[in-house]
Amino acid sequence: MRHAAVVTQFIIEEFLPDVAASELEPDYDLVDGGVIDSLGLLKTIAWLEDRFDLRVEEIDLDPDSFRTVASISRFIEQAQPLRTDSL
């Protein structure tokens, strides 16, 4: 989970400004918890594309990849090799 701290900071800044980063558990379900809705998911994907230089349209998206900080971090780690292989 190399990217967990960066993802956590984004989630806190964009969706939970009154929560300390240390309070957001990596496995907390952001969707079921009401932190991220469908528009928030789109915002998160756009941020991932920009921040990590990913081309999400080339990646098979699974909604479960965006449920927790841990799953988003795993998604980034899996997507980055795809990006460098396609260059």
Secondary structure, DSSP 8 states (H G I E B T S, - for coil): -TTHHHHHHHHHHHH-TTS-GGGS-TT--TTTTTS--HHHHHHHHHHHHHHHT--GGGS---GGGGSSHHHHHHHHHHHHHHHHHT-
